[in-house]
Amino acid sequence: MRWSIVSLVLAATIASGAILSAAEKEPESEKEGMAYGLKRAGENMCLGWLEVPRGIVYENAKIPVVGLGLGLVKGAGLTVWRTTYGVIDFLTLGLTGDRLYCDEMPESVFKSNWVPRKKEVPTSTSPPSEEDTIK
């Protein structure tokens, strides 16, 4: 009986996450509405666990092998962070806006960076000329 309840709750969570994730993207002007906030809350509560594989991939791309452990720890922390924000969004009926989110934690796990961006590398190794220096 206990396992049937757990499996029912798990199936409902997965189904609601799939439905919420498949929802149509709303225009920028409607990003502050209650419906958008509740969609974001459901998505973050149901799909917050995706931060673990994202953290592993991201950190392993930066530091091979060592990044596996670091990514696991970082992903677990971000999972708690994202799921907590989903619960907060749900309890406040999605009216928190985007005040909870930042570059490290965008509104959706799918808007996060899964691979680090390459830094711009200068093409020349010669010292800067007088025109390049700030006077």
Buried (B, 14 or more C-beta within 10 A) or exposed (E): EEEEEEEEEEEEBEEBBEEBBEEEEEEEEEBBBEEBBBBBBBBBBBBBBBBBBBBBBBBBBEEEEEBBEBBBEBBBEBBEBBBBBBBBBBEBEBEBBEEBBEEEBBBBBEEBEEEEEEEEEEEEEEEEEEEEEEE
